[in-house]
Amino acid sequence: MANGQWGPQWPLGYKPSPDEWNNAFARKQDANDPTIFSQDIVLSQSGNYCFDGTVAAEATLPALSTTINQFFFKNAGSAILTISAAGTDTLYLTAAVSTVDILPGSGAFVLNFGSYWAVVIDTPSSSTEVNAVDFGYNPYGAEGDATANALALNSAILYAASKSRVLVIPGGDGYCANIGHVTPPSGPILIRFDGLCVIRAPGDGLSSASDITWFVPDADIVHITGDVQFHYFKKVISTRYLNAGANFEMWNGSFSFYGCGRSYDYDHVSNREDYNGCVGTSAGGLGSALGYVRVENFSFFADDNGTVCDFGFVCREGAQLAIARHFVTTDGMSRIGVMIGDNATWDDSVNIVVEHIYLKNIYPRWATTTENQVYGILCYGRRLRVGSVIVENLYDLHPTTHNSNGFFSKCTLVQQSGPLLFYNCGREVGGFVMKGTPMDAAGMLDPDAATNGGNGLTGYAQLDKIIVVRTAAFTASYGRISGCYLAPTARAVLGQCILIGSMDRAILCQGSANIAGPVQLYGDFTYGVNIQIAATDDYSEPVIFGDIYLYGKTTYFTEARLYGTTGTLTVPEISFDRCRCYITDTTGLVGVYTVNCYISAGQNTVTRASVNEGCELYNVGGGGSYNGVYVLLAASGSGGNNGKVTTLDVNNPNLGIVQNYAVYVNSGNAGDITNVNINGARIANTGSFISGASKPTNLRIRSIAGPHASGYTSERRGVATITSGNTSVGASMGFATNLALNPDTIDLITLTPAVPGHTFGASLSGSTLTITADSAVGSDTQIGWRALCKYHV
């Protein structure tokens, strides 16, 4: 080299031979030659260094005080190359630092300026973003690039998280294998899909080779946005390694899953702990719940092979706040669309929001008999807000019966913010199910409430705008299940519900309830609205039926039942308000109890039962025993402990056509009902207004309108036999003889001769009825009799 020029020096005009050129420029390993490395290296001399590794590496510079070296670095690998200063030396890029990262594809000059190393990078990175392409990621990679793309994203995520930058994954349509468990040294994991990005797992979506999880983050914050489609992954994202209290978000974009979240052989849930969900968390080693979980704009689809999700989104261990919004699936689930919380691990800190969900065609496809629950949405937690949910066609193809429900909530406080529609949802209940958990006396969740002084009740629900529809064909296949099931609840307020089809119980509530209505029932129901209260619970709230309409067929239109076989149970009030029953089909009905208050044995008491303004019972007729207001006080099997009603008020009902009894009180013991007040009732046609063995201590009847305006209140029927050769027989009427219940008159309405040719008559002395024939009968003759007890009003 001479005069600052590099190269051999030949005389002017000299033409070297080819060999001379080759010898002159032959590569020699000296200070100016490049060194290629892929591992960590300690530099000892100036030179050119090229990194081609796939694993992050570091190059340590010599001490500033002992060298005047200069370096050029090129990162031709797919991982980060870190340049480090020795000892207390510093590097200077935009500030004094001890290390500088060179991204894949970038290069840097490093010069000794005596007091620091000056660094000049040819492609300086953004201060807020990192592009996955800089780490060797190919958004259009072929199937053979899947592993390389996974390694590139792993490196990119690690680097971006360490610098608290957003990793940008550009749009494209390519393959990526399992990124794996990513644990950055510090900082949040922030990912943005820039443009529509399609990411495919290698394989055809069915083979075990493709049974992989795309990404398993491990951080305090994971935030993913943008538009992306995933194909064929067993699970797309598993957050099982997130730290306790970590926040996880996938929103502000759209996330679609094709044939993801499935077990490849369909025979079993291959990894129960991971749930085979498209996006899911599990309890694997996690000591406590996450912090904030938010997933929105999820769509699930079966792929060309028909593979579907086992689970869609799972947040198994719960969260301080878990939000699931805008979920859509078409033939995309085989077990559960959304699951938040867990029956075994959740606590009362879990708050849940589930809104804008449309799930269609959910049914199990595995052969095991152990996984026997199928749900559209399943929630465990403290507070739940649910709204705008449609679950369509949730059923069971499995030979063993699986319970399946459109929505299952095991939460203490439930508020509905939008309509719920369940169309052809399968077994157990089919529509909405709420099964709360025990609470302590302060109303907090407490599994030990029954033993530590708590009331043992399980949830408060405010529900509105629920529609349950079951077609005739679906009912024929899966049976007459219920529509809405609240079991048990401390207080449920239910309004504006429509139930259509053939069901066992349109609404079943095990606990105190306020059916605010309007509730409309169309179809064939064994029970319209059925409320059951168990003696082991302390229910101090009234039970209210209001604005309930039935158009169709029923045996029990509205019914409240108290079960108290082991102790005393007192409910302050059971009210039936504005209950309208229009029976349009009596085919096969042998009895109808339209407003039914059933108090079983065990000294159970209802302080006040009332049938109030606006109750209308129409077309309650036919060939059986059809009743209007029916109060059944069942005697105990031993000890004589009976159900009791302190006061029965019947206020202004329009009882329409009631063939048998307008008001019927049945009990084995006198005095089980203390006060009966009947005010302003209108009876279109009835045989008796009050009947039954129970004899109230106080009876008040006022303003009765209709054919029985004179106030028939009780009746007796029987059969008396005049023996052969005799002309009379006596029959006990069985009416009460105490002053409060003595009738003014007893009218004999019907005598039914069994033998023609005789004329029969009757006379009354006290409570004894004497039936006479005009002449002696030639053989034993049975005479049917019917008598009404008539009180003066």
Beta strands, then each sheet from edge to edge (+ up, - down):
strand 1: 34-37
strand 2: 41-42
strand 3: 47-51
strand 4: 57-60
strand 5: 70-75
strand 6: 81-84
strand 7: 91-92
strand 8: 96-97
strand 9: 99-102
strand 10: 107-112
strand 11: 117-121
strand 12: 129-131
strand 13: 166-175
strand 14: 180-182
strand 15: 189-200
strand 16: 213-217
strand 17: 221-231
strand 18: 235-238
strand 19: 247-258
strand 20: 277-281
strand 21: 290-301
strand 22: 309-315
strand 23: 319-340
strand 24: 351-362
strand 25: 373-394
strand 26: 403-416
strand 27: 420-425
strand 28: 432-434
strand 29: 460-469
strand 30: 484-515
strand 31: 519-534
strand 32: 543-563
strand 33: 570-583
strand 34: 591-599
strand 35: 605-611
strand 36: 616-618
strand 37: 625-633
strand 38: 644-651
strand 39: 661-667
strand 40: 673-679
strand 41: 688-691
strand 42: 698-702
strand 43: 712-722
strand 44: 728-732
strand 45: 745-753
strand 46: 760-765
strand 47: 768-773
strand 48: 781-790
sheet 1: 1+ 3+ 5+ 10- 11+ 7+ 8-
sheet 2: 2+ 4+ 6+ 9-
sheet 3: 12+ 13+ 15+ 17+ 19+ 21+ 23+ 22+ 20+ 18+ 16+ 14+
sheet 4: 12+ 13+ 15+ 17+ 19+ 21+ 23+ 24+ 25+ 26+ 28+ 30+ 29+ 27+
sheet 5: 12+ 13+ 15+ 17+ 19+ 21+ 23+ 24+ 25+ 26+ 28+ 30+ 31+ 32+ 33+ 35+ 38+ 40+ 42+
sheet 6: 12+ 13+ 15+ 17+ 19+ 21+ 23+ 24+ 25+ 26+ 28+ 30+ 31+ 32+ 34+ 37+ 39+ 41+
sheet 7: 12+ 13+ 15+ 17+ 19+ 21+ 23+ 24+ 25+ 26+ 28+ 30+ 31+ 32+ 33+ 36+
sheet 8: 43+ 48- 45+
sheet 9: 44+ 47- 46+
end
